[in-house]
Amino acid sequence: MLCCPGVSGTSLNHRSAAQGLVAALLSVGLTVLPLAGARAMDFRTGPVEGLFDLTLSYGMIYRTESRDEDFIAIANGGNAPTANLDDGNLNYDTGIVSNMVASTGELELNWGNVGFFTRGVAFYDYEQEKGDRPHREFDGETLDAIGSDAEIRDFFISTQFSWAGLPVQFRIGDQVINWGETNFIRDGVDIINPLDLVAAFQPARDARDTRIPQGMAWAVANVTETFAVEAYYQYDWEGLRLPAVGSFFSTNDLFGEGSLNFATVGRGQFSDLGTDLDAYYSLPEGTLGFDADFFKYPERFREYPRDAGQYGIAVQAITQGNNALKIGLHFLKYHSRLPLVGSLTASQSAINATTQSDVDAVAAGLLPIYVGSGLPIDEAQAVAQETAGDLVLNDYIGQAGYFTEYPEDIKMVGLTFNTATMRTGTLIAAEISHHMDYPFQIALDQVYDASLSPVQFDDSYKDNAIGVFGADARISGYERLDRTQGSVSAAQFFGRRLGASQSTLGVDAAFVYVHDLSDSATAPLQAAGGGDRTSWGYRVSGQLQYNSVFGGVNLFPRLVFAHDVSGYTPSPLSTFVEDRKFLSIGLQAEYIKRWIVDLSYTNFFDGEPSNPLVDRDYIKFKVSYGF
C-alpha cells in the first residue's frame, strides 16, 4: 500500500517546518535597527491636540535561487514524499515575487488627560494581483491577505489618573503590549501579541505590523519611583497569521490564509491538483478516469478558543546604584496562538466497507483488465490487489479527516532583567520563562495513522503510537508538557570604528527545555527524531552608522547571522532546528529623516531536510517617504 504506517506522506508531517518561520523568518524581517521616524504633522482644534503621520512606501522581493527538487512533491516533478509543502515554491520562479506599494497612517489625539491613538495600513501588490501563478491561482481569501487590503491595526483610548494616591496609566482597545527582553527569539515572556507573518514578509510593510494588536485593557501603577505594577486583561483572542498558502514564504499548504482544507496523502505520489488514475495505475484510458480528490484527507472543522480567560500581571523594580538593574516578574494565562492537529475516524458504515472482501471484489473487476494489458496472471493478481487496496482506502480516507484546535489555559511565569554596565556601557538583558501545560504536537504521521486504525483489510495502521479507535472517534493530537525557555542578549556601542560615526554589535542566545519529554510522552512529538528535550541557538547582529556621507544622506550597513546549534524544538514552536542558518546583509540610506531606502540580501542554508527555506534566498528593496 502507498499509505504505510509512519510514512503516510501527508504534509502534516512537515508542519513543524512551517512553524519554523516564526523563528527563522521573523528575525530577517526585523534586522534593521530602528531609526528616528519622520516628523509628524501636529495640529490643534480647540482643547484637542493632535499628531498625524503618513508614510508611503514601495517594496520588491526578488527570488535569487531556483527550486530545490527535494522540497517538491514526486507527483509535481520533485523528490519530496508529500504534496502539501510545495505550493509556495511552485508558484514562483526566480525573479520578482512581490512588487507592492503601501501606506501607513497614524493619528494621535489628546484632550487633557485622555488620549486616542489609531494606526491604519493599506497596500496593493501588483505581482500577487496580476501575476500568473504556475501551480495554483490564488482565491479571494488569499488575495485579501497578500494582494490588496486596507485595515485598522491599533485602535485604543488612554488616560492617566490618580488612584489611592498612585499615578496610573490606562489603555483599552486594540493594542500591542511589549513584555520580555529578547530581540529575535519569540515565545518566551513575549507571548501576548501573536505574530503576523503575512505582513512581516511584505516588503513595503512596516516592522510594527509584525505583531497583531489585540483587544485588551491594560494598566500600570507606579507605586514608587522605582517600583511599578502592570496588568492586562485580553478580551479578544487572535491566532498567529502564517504566510498565505501558495505565497512565496509559505512552506505548508494546510495552514494560513487560503488554506486548502485538505491534505493530499500517499508519499507525494499523488498531486494536490488531482490524479489521473488510469495513468498512475497503468490502466486503459477511461477505466478509472481523473479523480480531483484522490487520497485527499479532509479538514472537518477548526475549533477556536474562547476570547475570555487571558490575562497577565507583572511587577517591575529598578535597583539603585551605579549599574542600575531593572527586574521584572511576570505571570500570564493565555490560549495557544498556534494550531494543533487531531484526527477523526470515519463512520461505522465506512469501516464496514474496508474488509478484505471489499478489496477482493474491486480487484476481481480489475484483474481481467490487467491480464488483457499483457501482464502474467500472477503479476496481474498482485497489481490488481494493490490497486484495489488503494481504491478502498481512498474511500475511507475521504470519510475520515483531521481537525485543528487551539488549546486553552496555558500558564507562564517569567523573570526578566536588563542593565547597562557603567564602565563599558554594555547593554545586557536576560529572561527566563516557564510555561505550564504547554500543548506540543504529537507526530502527525501517528495522528494520521490512528485515524486509519479501524481499517479492516490492513492491520498495520493499528501499530501507531496513539492507539486503536472505533467509529466516529475524535483523536487528540497534542500532549501537554511543561517547557522552560531562557535567553540572554548583549549589545555594545563601540563608537567610531571602520570610519563610522557609530558601530553596534548585538548577540542573542537562547534555549528551550521540554520537561519530561522522553519520560512521559505517549507518542513521539512532531520534530526530527521526535524532538529533543534541549535545543538552543544564537543570533548575531551588527550595524555601522555613517553620517552625512553625501548631501545629508546617512548610511547604515548591517549584518545578521542566525545559527540553530543543537536540538529540534518540537512543534508547534520549532524554535530551533539543528544546524539551520541564515545570513542577511543590508544597507539602509536615510535622508532628512523622511526618505529611507533599504536594500538587503538574505540567504537560508543548512538544516536540511527540516529547513524548507534553503531554496528561498531573496533580495529585498524598499523605499519610503514620511510626511
C-alpha positions in Angstrom: 0.0 0.0 0.0 1.1 3.5 -0.7 -0.1 4.8 2.7 2.1 2.9 5.2 2.2 3.4 9.0 4.7 6.1 9.9 5.3 7.2 6.3 1.8 8.2 5.4 3.0 11.0 3.2 0.7 13.7 4.5 2.2 17.1 4.6 1.0 17.3 8.1 4.3 15.5 8.8 6.2 18.6 7.8 4.1 21.2 9.6 6.9 22.0 12.0 8.9 23.4 9.1 6.1 25.9 8.6 6.2 26.9 12.2 9.9 27.4 11.9 9.1 30.6 10.1 8.3 32.1 13.4 11.9 31.6 14.5 13.8 31.9 11.2 12.0 34.4 9.0 10.8 36.8 11.6 14.3 37.7 12.6 15.1 38.5 9.0 12.1 40.9 8.9 13.5 42.7 12.0 17.1 43.1 11.0 17.0 46.9 10.6 17.9 48.6 13.8 15.4 51.4 14.5 15.9 54.9 13.1 14.3 58.1 14.1 11.0 58.5 12.3 9.8 61.3 10.2 8.3 64.3 11.9 4.5 64.0 12.4 2.2 66.9 11.4 0.8 68.4 14.6 -2.4 70.4 14.8 -4.8 71.8 17.4 -8.6 72.1 17.4 -10.0 73.8 20.5 -8.9 71.8 23.5 -7.8 68.9 21.3 -4.2 68.5 20.3 -3.3 66.1 17.5 -0.5 64.4 15.6 -0.8 62.8 12.2 1.9 60.8 10.5 1.7 59.4 7.0 4.3 57.1 5.3 4.2 55.9 1.7 6.4 53.1 0.7 7.3 50.8 -2.2 8.9 47.4 -1.9 10.0 44.5 -4.0 11.3 41.0 -3.4 13.4 39.1 -6.0 13.9 35.4 -5.7 17.5 34.5 -6.4 17.6 30.7 -6.1 15.8 28.1 -8.2 13.7 25.4 -6.6 15.2 22.5 -4.7 13.5 19.3 -6.0 13.9 17.8 -2.6 11.1 20.1 -1.5 8.8 19.4 -4.5 6.4 16.5 -4.4 7.1 13.5 -6.5 3.8 14.0 -8.3 4.9 17.5 -9.2 8.3 16.6 -10.6 10.4 16.5 -7.4 11.6 14.1 -4.7 9.6 15.1 -1.6 7.3 12.4 -0.1 4.4 14.9 0.3 2.4 17.1 -1.9 1.4 19.6 0.7 4.6 21.6 1.2 5.3 23.0 -2.3 2.6 25.4 -3.5 4.6 28.4 -2.5 7.7 27.0 -4.2 5.9 26.0 -7.4 4.1 29.3 -7.7 7.3 31.4 -8.1 10.2 31.1 -10.4 13.4 33.0 -9.9 12.6 36.7 -10.4 10.1 39.1 -8.8 7.9 37.5 -6.2 6.4 40.7 -4.6 6.0 44.2 -6.1 3.9 46.4 -3.9 3.1 49.8 -2.6 1.8 50.6 0.9 0.7 53.5 3.1 0.6 53.7 6.9 -1.3 56.5 8.7 -1.2 57.3 12.4 -3.5 59.6 14.3 -3.0 60.6 17.9 -5.4 62.9 19.7 -5.1 64.3 23.3 -7.7 66.1 25.3 -6.5 66.9 28.8 -5.6 63.5 30.3 -7.5 61.5 27.7 -5.8 60.2 24.6 -6.7 58.3 21.4 -4.5 56.5 19.0 -5.1 54.6 15.8 -2.9 53.3 13.0 -4.1 52.0 9.7 -2.5 50.3 6.7 -3.3 49.9 3.1 -1.4 48.1 0.4 -1.5 46.8 -3.2 0.8 44.1 -4.5 0.8 44.1 -8.3 2.6 40.7 -8.5 0.0 38.9 -6.4 -3.0 40.6 -8.0 -1.8 40.4 -11.7 0.9 37.9 -11.9 0.4 34.3 -13.2 0.7 31.5 -10.7 2.1 28.4 -12.4 0.8 25.9 -9.9 -2.4 27.2 -8.3 -4.2 30.5 -8.7 -5.0 32.5 -5.6 -8.5 32.5 -4.3 -10.2 35.6 -2.9 -9.3 34.9 0.7 -5.6 34.7 -0.3 -5.7 37.9 -2.3 -7.3 39.7 0.6 -4.3 38.8 2.6 -1.4 39.4 0.2 -2.9 41.1 -2.9 -4.6 44.3 -1.6 -6.3 45.3 1.6 -6.9 48.2 4.0 -7.3 47.7 7.7 -7.1 49.4 11.1 -4.4 47.9 13.2 -4.1 49.8 16.5 -7.2 51.5 18.0 -7.2 52.4 21.7 -8.1 55.1 24.2 -5.7 56.0 27.0 -5.9 58.1 30.2 -3.9 59.0 33.3 -5.3 59.4 36.7 -4.5 59.0 40.4 -5.9 56.0 42.3 -5.3 55.7 46.1 -2.6 58.3 45.7 -0.8 56.3 43.0 -0.3 57.6 39.4 -2.0 55.2 37.0 -1.9 54.9 33.2 -4.7 53.0 31.5 -5.4 51.9 27.9 -8.3 50.0 26.4 -8.7 48.8 22.8 -6.6 47.0 20.1 -3.0 47.4 21.2 0.4 45.8 21.5 2.0 45.1 24.9 5.7 44.5 25.0 6.9 42.2 27.7 10.2 40.3 27.6 13.8 41.1 26.8 14.8 39.1 23.8 15.3 40.8 20.4 14.9 37.9 18.0 13.7 34.7 19.7 9.9 34.5 20.4 7.6 32.5 22.7 9.3 33.2 26.0 7.9 36.1 28.1 6.9 37.9 24.9 3.9 35.8 24.1 1.0 38.3 24.4 0.6 39.5 20.9 0.6 36.9 18.1 2.8 37.4 15.0 1.6 38.5 11.6 3.9 36.6 9.3 1.9 37.8 6.3 2.8 41.4 7.0 6.3 40.6 8.2 7.4 39.5 4.7 5.6 42.0 2.6 8.5 44.3 1.5 6.6 47.6 1.7 5.2 47.0 5.2 6.4 48.5 8.5 8.2 46.3 11.1 5.5 47.3 13.6 3.0 45.3 11.5 4.8 42.1 12.7 2.6 42.0 15.8 -1.1 41.8 15.7 -2.8 44.3 18.1 -5.4 42.6 20.2 -8.4 43.9 22.2 -7.1 44.4 25.8 -7.4 46.5 28.8 -4.0 47.5 30.2 -2.9 49.5 33.3 0.3 50.3 35.1 0.5 51.9 38.6 3.8 53.5 39.8 3.9 52.5 43.5 7.2 54.4 43.9 9.7 55.9 41.6 11.4 52.5 41.4 8.5 50.0 41.7 5.6 49.5 39.4 2.7 47.0 39.0 1.4 46.3 35.5 -1.6 44.2 34.4 -3.8 43.5 31.4 -6.9 41.6 30.5 -7.4 40.3 27.0 -11.0 40.1 25.7 -10.3 39.3 22.1 -8.3 36.2 21.0 -6.4 36.0 17.7 -4.0 33.4 16.4 -0.7 33.7 14.6 -1.1 34.5 10.9 1.1 32.2 8.8 2.0 33.2 5.3 -0.8 32.8 2.9 -1.0 29.4 1.2 0.8 29.4 -2.1 2.6 32.7 -1.4 6.4 32.8 -1.7 7.2 32.3 2.0 4.6 29.6 2.5 6.0 26.2 3.3 2.8 24.4 4.1 -0.5 24.3 2.2 -2.7 23.4 5.1 -2.3 26.5 7.4 -2.5 30.1 6.5 -4.9 32.4 4.6 -6.4 30.5 1.7 -5.6 27.1 3.2 -6.7 24.1 1.1 -8.7 22.4 3.9 -7.3 19.0 2.9 -4.0 17.1 3.0 -3.0 15.0 0.0 -1.6 11.8 1.3 0.3 9.0 -0.4 4.0 9.7 0.0 3.9 12.5 -2.6 2.9 10.2 -5.4 -0.5 12.0 -5.8 -0.8 15.6 -6.8 -2.9 18.1 -4.7 -4.4 19.1 -8.1 -5.8 15.6 -8.6 -4.7 12.3 -10.1 -5.1 10.6 -13.5 -5.8 7.2 -12.0 -5.5 5.4 -15.4 -2.0 6.7 -16.0 -0.9 6.1 -12.4 -2.2 2.5 -12.2 -1.3 1.7 -15.8 -4.9 1.1 -16.9 -6.6 1.8 -20.2 -7.8 5.4 -20.6 -11.3 5.7 -19.3 -11.2 2.9 -16.8 -11.0 4.9 -13.6 -10.5 8.4 -15.1 -9.3 11.6 -13.3 -10.1 12.0 -9.6 -9.6 15.5 -8.3 -9.9 14.3 -4.7 -7.9 11.1 -4.7 -6.1 10.4 -1.4 -7.2 13.8 0.0 -7.6 13.8 3.7 -10.2 16.4 4.5 -10.2 19.0 7.3 -13.5 18.7 9.0 -13.5 21.7 11.3 -11.5 24.3 13.3 -12.0 24.7 16.9 -11.0 28.2 18.2 -10.6 29.1 21.8 -12.9 31.4 23.8 -11.9 35.1 24.0 -12.1 35.2 27.8 -9.6 33.8 30.3 -6.4 35.5 29.2 -4.7 37.9 31.5 -1.3 38.8 33.0 0.3 40.8 35.8 3.9 42.0 36.2 5.8 43.7 38.9 8.9 45.7 38.0 11.6 47.3 40.1 14.7 49.3 39.5 17.6 48.9 41.9 19.7 51.9 42.9 23.5 52.1 42.3 26.0 52.7 39.5 24.8 49.8 37.5 21.0 50.2 37.8 19.2 47.0 37.3 15.6 46.6 36.1 13.9 43.4 37.3 10.5 42.1 36.3 8.4 39.2 37.5 5.6 38.2 35.1 2.6 35.9 35.2 0.4 35.1 32.2 -2.5 32.9 31.4 -3.2 32.5 27.7 -4.6 30.3 24.9 -2.4 28.8 22.2 -1.8 31.1 19.2 -0.7 28.1 17.1 -3.0 25.4 15.8 -2.6 21.8 16.8 -3.9 18.9 14.7 -6.0 16.0 15.7 -7.8 13.4 13.6 -11.2 11.7 13.2 -12.1 8.2 12.3 -14.9 7.6 9.8 -18.4 6.2 10.4 -19.2 2.5 11.1 -20.6 2.1 7.6 -17.3 3.4 6.1 -15.3 1.0 8.3 -17.6 -1.9 7.2 -16.6 -1.2 3.6 -12.9 -1.8 4.3 -12.8 -5.6 4.7 -10.6 -7.9 2.7 -13.7 -9.0 0.8 -14.3 -5.4 -0.3 -10.7 -5.3 -1.7 -11.1 -8.7 -3.4 -14.3 -7.5 -5.0 -12.6 -4.5 -6.5 -9.6 -6.5 -7.5 -11.8 -9.0 -9.3 -13.1 -6.3 -11.6 -9.6 -5.0 -12.3 -7.9 -8.4 -12.9 -9.2 -9.0 -16.5 -8.1 -5.5 -17.4 -4.5 -6.1 -16.2 -4.4 -9.5 -17.8 -5.7 -8.0 -21.1 -2.9 -5.5 -21.0 -0.4 -8.4 -21.2 0.6 -9.0 -17.5 1.1 -12.6 -16.4 -1.7 -13.8 -14.3 0.3 -13.9 -11.0 1.6 -10.4 -11.6 -1.8 -9.1 -12.7 -3.4 -10.5 -9.5 -0.8 -8.8 -7.3 -1.2 -5.4 -9.1 -5.0 -5.7 -9.0 -4.9 -6.3 -5.3 -2.6 -3.3 -4.7 -4.7 -1.0 -6.8 -7.9 -2.2 -5.2 -6.4 -1.7 -1.7 -5.7 1.9 -2.6 -9.2 2.5 -4.0 -10.9 1.0 -0.9 -8.5 3.0 1.4 -9.3 6.2 -0.6 -13.0 5.8 0.1 -12.3 5.5 3.8 -9.9 8.5 3.8 -12.5 10.7 2.2 -14.9 9.9 5.1 -12.3 10.3 7.9 -10.4 13.5 8.4 -8.4 15.9 10.6 -9.3 19.0 12.6 -7.3 21.9 14.1 -7.7 23.3 17.5 -6.1 25.9 19.8 -5.8 24.5 23.4 -6.6 26.9 26.2 -5.4 27.8 29.6 -1.6 27.8 29.3 0.1 29.4 32.3 3.5 31.2 32.3 5.8 32.7 34.9 8.8 34.7 33.8 11.7 36.6 35.2 13.4 39.4 33.2 16.1 41.9 33.8 18.2 44.5 31.9 21.0 46.7 32.8 23.9 48.8 31.4 27.4 48.4 32.7 28.8 51.7 34.0 32.4 51.1 32.7 31.8 49.8 29.2 28.2 50.9 28.5 27.3 47.3 27.5 23.5 46.7 27.4 22.7 43.3 29.0 19.3 41.7 29.1 18.0 38.3 30.0 14.8 36.4 30.6 13.6 33.0 31.7 10.1 31.7 31.4 8.3 28.6 32.4 5.2 27.6 30.5 3.0 25.1 32.3 0.9 22.5 30.4 2.1 23.7 27.0 0.5 21.7 24.2 3.0 20.0 21.9 2.0 18.4 18.6 2.2 14.6 18.5 4.0 13.4 15.4 1.4 13.8 12.6 2.1 10.6 10.9 1.0 8.9 14.2 -2.1 11.1 14.4 -3.0 10.3 10.8 -2.4 6.6 11.2 -4.5 6.5 14.3 -7.5 7.7 12.3 -6.9 4.7 9.9 -6.7 2.2 12.7 -10.3 1.0 12.1 -9.4 -0.1 8.5 -10.0 -3.9 8.4 -8.0 -5.1 5.5 -4.7 -3.6 6.7 -3.8 -4.1 10.3 -0.5 -2.1 10.0 -2.3 1.1 10.9 -3.0 -0.3 14.3 0.7 -0.2 15.2 0.6 3.6 15.6 1.8 5.1 18.9 -1.5 6.6 20.0 -4.0 3.7 19.9 -6.7 1.8 18.1 -10.0 3.5 17.7 -13.6 2.7 16.6 -16.1 4.6 14.6 -16.6 8.4 14.9 -13.7 8.8 17.3 -12.0 12.1 18.0 -8.3 11.6 18.4 -6.4 14.3 20.3 -3.2 15.4 18.5 -1.3 17.1 21.3 0.3 16.4 24.6 0.7 18.9 27.4 4.2 19.2 28.8 6.0 22.0 30.7 8.7 23.9 28.9 11.3 26.4 30.0 12.8 29.0 27.8 15.7 31.3 28.5 17.7 33.9 26.7 20.4 36.4 27.2 21.4 39.3 25.0 24.1 41.9 24.9 24.6 45.0 22.8 27.7 47.1 22.7 28.3 50.5 21.2 31.9 50.7 20.0 31.8 54.3 18.8 34.0 55.3 15.9 35.1 52.1 14.1 35.9 51.5 10.4 35.3 55.1 9.7 31.8 55.1 11.0 30.3 57.6 13.4 28.9 54.8 15.5 29.2 51.0 15.5 26.9 48.5 17.2 27.2 44.7 17.9 24.5 42.6 19.4 24.4 38.9 20.4 21.3 36.9 21.5 21.4 33.3 22.7 18.5 31.2 23.8 17.5 27.7 24.8 14.3 25.7 25.0 13.9 22.8 27.5 10.9 20.5 27.3 10.3 18.8 30.7 9.7 15.0 30.8 9.9 14.8 27.0 11.4 11.3 26.9 9.8 10.1 30.2 6.1 10.8 29.8 5.4 11.4 26.2 2.9 8.8 25.0 4.0 9.3 21.4 6.8 10.9 19.5 6.4 14.7 19.1 6.4 16.5 15.8 10.1 17.2 15.0 13.0 15.3 13.7 13.6 12.2 15.8 10.5 13.1 17.9 12.0 16.3 19.2 14.8 17.0 21.7 14.4 17.9 25.4 17.0 20.7 24.9 17.6 22.9 21.9 19.4 26.1 21.5 20.9 28.7 19.1 22.1 32.2 18.8 21.8 35.3 16.7 24.5 38.0 15.9 23.7 41.4 14.5 25.9 44.3 13.7 25.4 47.8 12.3 27.6 50.8 11.3 26.4 54.3 11.1 28.0 56.8 8.6 26.6 60.3 8.9 26.3 62.8 6.1 28.2 60.6 3.6 26.9 62.8 0.8 24.4 65.6 0.7 23.0 64.9 4.1 22.5 61.2 3.5 23.3 58.8 6.4 24.2 55.2 5.6 23.6 52.2 7.8 25.2 48.9 6.6 24.2 45.9 8.7 24.6 42.1 9.1 22.5 39.5 10.8 23.6 35.8 11.3 21.5 33.1 12.9 22.5 29.6 13.8 20.4 26.9 15.5 23.2 25.0 17.1 21.7 21.9 18.6 18.4 20.1 19.0 15.0 20.2 17.4 12.3 22.1 19.3 9.0 20.1 19.0 6.1 21.6 17.0 4.2 23.9 17.1 7.2 26.0 18.2 10.1 24.7 16.1 12.1 27.5 17.7 15.4 25.7 16.8 16.1 23.3 14.0 19.5 21.8 14.4 22.1 23.3 12.0 19.6 25.7 10.4 21.3 29.0 9.5 20.6 32.2 7.7 22.6 35.3 6.8 21.2 38.7 5.9 23.3 41.7 4.8 21.8 45.1 4.0 22.4 48.8 3.5 20.0 51.5 4.5 20.2 55.1 3.4 18.3 57.9 5.3 17.8 61.5 4.2 16.5 64.2 6.5 14.6 61.6 8.4 11.9 61.4 5.7 13.4 59.4 2.9 14.6 55.8 3.7 15.9 53.4 1.1 16.8 49.9 2.1 18.5 47.1 0.1 19.2 43.6 1.6 20.1 40.0 0.6 19.0 37.0 2.7 20.5 33.5 2.4 19.0 30.4 4.1 21.2 27.4 4.3 21.8 24.1 6.1 19.4 22.2 8.3 18.0 20.0 5.6 15.6 18.2 5.3 13.9 20.1 8.2 14.6 23.5 6.7 12.3 24.1 3.7 13.6 27.6 3.2 17.0 26.6 1.8 15.9 27.5 -1.8 14.1 30.8 -0.9 17.1 33.2 -0.9 16.0 36.6 -1.9 16.9 40.3 -2.4 14.6 42.9 -0.9 14.3 46.6 -1.8 12.3 49.2 -0.1 11.9 53.0 -0.3 9.6 55.0 1.9 8.8 58.7 2.5 7.3 60.1 5.7 5.3 63.2 5.6 
